[in-house]
Amino acid sequence: MTAAEFGLDGRQGGALRRLSALFWRRPSLALVGLVVPPLAWLVLIYIAALGVLFIAAFWSVDPFTGEIDRTWTLANFEAVVSISTYRTIVFRTILIAAAVTLTDAILAFPVAYFMARIAGRRLRLVLITLVVLPLWSSYLARIYAWRLILAHDGALNWALRAIGLPSLSIGYSNWAMWIVFSYVWLPFMIMPVYAALERIPPSYFEASQDLGARGWRTLVKVVLPLAMPGLIAGSIFTFSLTLGDYITPVLVGGPGSDFIGNVVYSNVGVANNIPFAAAYATVPLVMMALYLWGARRLGAFEVM
């Protein structure tokens, strides 16, 4: 079709042709044109919001008027470090997030290995469907289901009493949060590990056998290093998602089970102390930055 048929005059059609010719001669310009809009959106919406959050952490709230005082101060960060209650909540959040990450890694690796290296095509499809199936349901529905299972009169204690074993008092506790978090985030660990294991060429296993390595040595020297990108990616999901969660501690945690997110929520919605909430919200960001830095120092990204 001609430019006139599109409703364009000769000048506009010529400009479009010149622009098209420029992109054809310089493909890098076309790539820049595709990347810049989403990148600008990311910078303006995501990174700028984090910047505002960090700046607000240096403000304070006037105790008399309740208005935000934009005078710069380190009082919020000093409160996070000096007040034992807030330190305990930070340590509890980090420890449970680390325990969940380690638990999911231990559970996910054999499942992912079986899916990637042993199962046939049909069985693999069934297993992948079963892994992602919980993600199709509501997050709250899964949490409430585990709340019913772990409650004092729930399904777990009923089954234990039915076989003559004593009941377990793990409902509404840190143990309950560990179990629920490990279940909820497990698919986010299995799928990256599965993707990493699936990409290992079969010739690597054959070469390892030809060199006399047995199964355990092949696992340690060949499989684990090549699966490290998947483990790192999965651990980023499980660790960061646990750090930022505040719903699970409310629903299945007991007294003294608050997470960082619960403190942030209470200071935003109840105490109306947004500067302190911003300062406390920087703790997960710092922890993830330290985690990624430590993983890089250990060489975890060199095989990615």
N, C-alpha and C positions, 0 to 999 in steps of 0.2 A: 504494500500500500504506500501511497505517497503521503507526505506530511500534511497536504491539504485535506486528505480524507480523514485524518485524525483531528481536524480542526485547528491545525497549526499553520501559521503563515510561513513564508519562505525564510524569514530571518530566524524564527524559532526552530524550524526544521534544520537549518544550517548549523545552528548552535548545538543542537542535539547530536548531529552527525559529527561535528568536530569533537564534542565531548566523548562520544563513543569511540572515535578513532584514537583519541588520547589514551583512553583506558585500554584499548587494544594494544597500542604501542608500549604502554607502561603498566603491566599487570599489578605492579606494586601499589600504584595509586588506587586501583580498584579494591585491593585488599585493605588499604588504609580506609577507604570509604565505607567498607563493611564493618571494620573493627571499631572505628572511632565512635559511632553513636552508642553501641552498648557499653563501651569502655567509659565514655562520658557519663552515661547513666549510672554505672557502678561507682564512679568517683563522686558524683554529685549526691547520690542517694545513700550509698552504703558507707563509703569512707568519710564523707562529710558528716554523716550522722555520728560516726564514731568519734570524729574530731570534736563535735559539739558536746558529746558525752564526756570526753576527757576534759574539756575546758570547764564544763559545769561542775566537775568534781572539785575544782579549786574555789568554788563559791561557798556561801553559807546561807543559813536562814536566820533572819532576825527573830530572836525569841519573843519579842513584844508584838510585832506586827504580823509575823508569819510570812513576810515577803522575802524574796531572794535578794541577798546582799551580794553584789558582784565584785566585792573587794576580794582580791586573791589571798588565799590562805591554805595552809597545809593541815588544818584542823581535822578535816574528814579522814585523811590518810593516817594521821596520828591516832585517831579513834579506832580505825581498823586494826592498827598494830598494837595499841596499848590496852584496849579493853579485852579482857580474857574471853568474854562471851563471843565476840566476833571472831577472835582467833580460833576458838574451838569449832565454830561453824565452818570456817575455812578449812581447817584440818580434816573435819569430818567429811566435807564435800570432796576434798582431794583424795582421801583414803578410799572412800567408797567408789569414786570414779576410777581409781587405779585398780581396785579389786574387781570391778565390773569389766574393765578392759582386759585384765589378765584372764578372768573366767571365760569371757567370750572368745578370746584367742585360743584357749585350751579346747573349748567345745567346738569351735568353728573349724579348726585345722583338719581333724580327721573327717568331718562331714564334707568339707570342701575337697579334700583329697579323694575321697570315695567318688564324689560327683564328677570330678575332673579326670581321674585316671583309671577308674575301675568300672563304674556304672556304664551300661550301654546307653544308646541314644534315647530310647523310650523311658528307661528308668531315670536317666538324668533329667529329662523333661518333667517327670513326676516329682522328683526331689526338688528341683528348682521351684516348681509351683507350690510345694508344701512349705518351702522356706519363705517365699514372699507372700503366701496366703494370709498370715496374720496382719500384714501391712494393709490389706484391703479393708480391714475392720477399723472401727474408731479406736483411737488411742485410749480414750476414757473407758470404752467397753472392755478393753484388755486389762486395764488397771483394776476396774471393778470386779472382773472375773477372778483375778488373783486375790483381791481383797476377800472375796467369798471363800476362796480355797484356803487361805492362810488364817482366817479368823478363828477365834477360840472354839466356836461350834461349827467350823467350816468343814469342807470336804476332806482336807488333810487329816485333821484330828479324828474325824469320823472313821476314816479308813484305818488309822493306827489303832483306835480302840476296837475296831472290828476284828483285828488279827491279834489282839491281846497286848499291844504295845502302849506305853504311856503317851499322853498327848504332848505335843510340842508347843511351847509358848513363844512362837516367833512372829505371830501376828502383831502388827502395829509396832514394829521395832526396826532397828538398822538392818537386822538379818532379812527382814521382809523386803526392805528397799533394795538390798543387794540382789535378792532372788528376782524381784520384779524387773529391776533395771537390766539384769543379765538376760532375761527373757525378751524384753522389749527391744533391746538393741542388738540381739544376736544376728538377725538377718543382715544388719549393716556391717557385720564382721565377716559373715560367711561369703557373701557375694564378691567383695574385693579379693579375698583369698582364693576363691574359686577361679576368678578371672586370671589371677597371677599363675596359679598352678596349671590352668588349661593352656597357657602360652609356652610351657616348658616343652621343648622338642623331645620326642621319644628317643632320639639318638643320644641324648645326654644320659639317660638311664642305661642304654646299651653300652656306652663308653665306660660308665662307672663300673658295670659288671665285668667288662673286658679287662679293666685295670685291677680287678680282684676285690673291689669294695662290696661289702655285704649291705643288707638293707638298711641297717642303722647308720652306717657310715655314709651311705648315699643320701639318706635323709638329712644328716647334719651338714654334709659338705656340699651337696648339690641342691636338694629340694628347698631347704630352709633359706639359704641365701637368695635363691631365685623367687621364693615366695615372700621375701621381705617387703617389696613394694605393696603387696596386698595386705599384709599384716599392719604396715604403717598406716595405709589408707583406712583400714577398718578401725584401728586404734584411735585415729583422729576423730572418726565418727562417734565411737562409743565414749571416749573420754570427754570430748567437748559437749556432746548431748547430755551426758550425766551431769557435768559441771553446771550447765545452764538450766536444768530442769527444776521446777518447783511444784508441779502437780503431784507427782508420785510421793514426795515426802508428806504432802497434806493428806493424801488418801490412804496410804499404807504405813506411813511412819507414825511413831508414837511421840510422847512428850520428849523433847530434847532431840528431835530428828530434823530440825530445820536445816535447809541448805542455803547456799548463797542467794539463790533465786528467791527464796522465801523472805529473806531480809530485804532484798531490793524491792519486792512487791509490797511489803508492809510499809516501807519508807516512802514509796510513791503514792500508794492508795490510801494509807491510814495516817501515817505521821506527816505526810506532805513535806518530807525532807528530801527533795530531789537531788541536791548536791551530794548528800551522804550516799544516797542510792547510786549515783553515778560513780562515786569513788569506790564503793563496794563492788560495783559491776565491772570495774577494771581488773579485779582479781582474776576471774577466769581468762580474760584476754592475756594477762601477763603469764598465767600458767601455761596457756597454749603456746605462747611465744617461746617460753623456756623449754617446753616439750619438743617443739619443732627444732629449736636450736640444738638441744641435746641429741636428738635423733640424727641431725646432720653431722654433728661432731663425731658420733659413733659410726658414721659411714652408711647409715641406713638408706640414704638417697642415692648412693653411688651406683646402685644396680637398677635404679628406676629408669 
